[in-house]
């Protein structure tokens, strides 16, 4: 019985310190995944010439990639097709059709669906030029030329360890740093 207790104590002594390091690795890996989506949004905006954004849902701990298009599912904004009299009684309008409003919609495929952070990790908040945001949804927007405002996305785990994703507009890069940086 004493030998079994000694073996269990030895195993706990070896694995307990590694558990903290594993949680920090999970936080770092999640930070890299979110950073890759942010960088992908910037690159797609430049390549397509269409504004893109990464939508962050703080309550659900989710994020997805979106781009600015018209919603093809919603045809309520499309102009109705006029009915013309073939005998020439109906006057033909030479004005262009009304422009359809563009809005952010999910990118087709897997990138446009929500991706969720691991259970132990959540968005602590987002530092924007307008201030701190930690509730609801917020989109980090990249213009058609790939430029964006300076933002810092903060991820945190259950132990209070944090990782920052700094979106650097001048360097066109996403920098990841933690509490020690």
Helices and strands as residue ranges (DSSP letters): H 2-48, E 52-57, E 62-69, E 103-106, G 110-112, E 115-116, E 121-128, E 131-133, E 137-142, E 151-157, E 162-168, E 173-178
